[in-house]
Amino acid sequence: LIDRKSREEFVRVQSEGLYLGPLTFVKGRPYFILGRALRDQNGFAGAVFATVDARILQEVVKSASVGGEKGIAYIVNSRGIVIAHPDLSTVLAEKDFSLVPAVHAHISGETGRRTDSTYTNTEGLEVLGAGMPITISLKSGELSRPRATGWYVIIEEPISIALAEAYRVTRFAVAVLAGVLLLAGGASLAFAHRIASPIEALHAASRSLSEGNMLSRVSVNTHDEIEDLAHAFNAMAEKLSRSITELKHKGEVLAAQKEIASAERNKIEIILSGITDAVIAVDLDRNIVLFNKAAVLLTGWRSHEVIGQTVHDVLKM
């Protein structure tokens, strides 16, 4: 048996309830120790520790890298040393990224404010970088409150790609990555699909609507802002569809009325053309709208010459 009560990890667990050790390498493989307190009705009863293979972090940052080959995600500790990176050699070399703006903002204590910024990264690329502290919660009694790990997840995406993306998507990517680290793996893919699918459905519906499909609607049941946006889109599409239908109906009514008026006018012209007396019809502004054959013979003016002129000008002439 080994007495560990004086060891740092045991003391930290006893006093804080949780311990997350630094990254260490054993035979070229990264590991860290995770410990939590065991408590009973009498208080502290002991502690349990696990040595966790940190290579899972490598898989997480690889799968979370954005923007193709140039967009990457990585994890640093409180000193800015890389502990997870798509390129394992960067981790093995224990490279110091503390001067990277997105990293420096966190390790210098600026975690209470936005830390996204543009800068030239370690590979010489102009990128938009954002970071978020990683917390851990065991969902048990006093440990239910998220605890800081001293680790930070950083995402870097080329400016050319980042500017084409909505800021909401960037925030979501950071949130998903943090969730992946808390859940230690698989749940991230399902969660990412849950978020990405309604966004794609909304995009497809808006594109269909822009192409003239007034029946285009989207159904989203995510119980968050995306669902609110989908409801707003559906309401807008419904209102637009009703407006277009009403305009079409009014257009059809006006066309029908115009056709009826034209037919009535033709009937009047036929009737007046057979009248031997001169007939000149005017509108409310006293502009001539009808000039029958008898009027033509009487005045010497042809009908197309006087239509639209005032009766006063025609008679004066």
Disulfide bonds with the S-S distance in Angstrom:
none
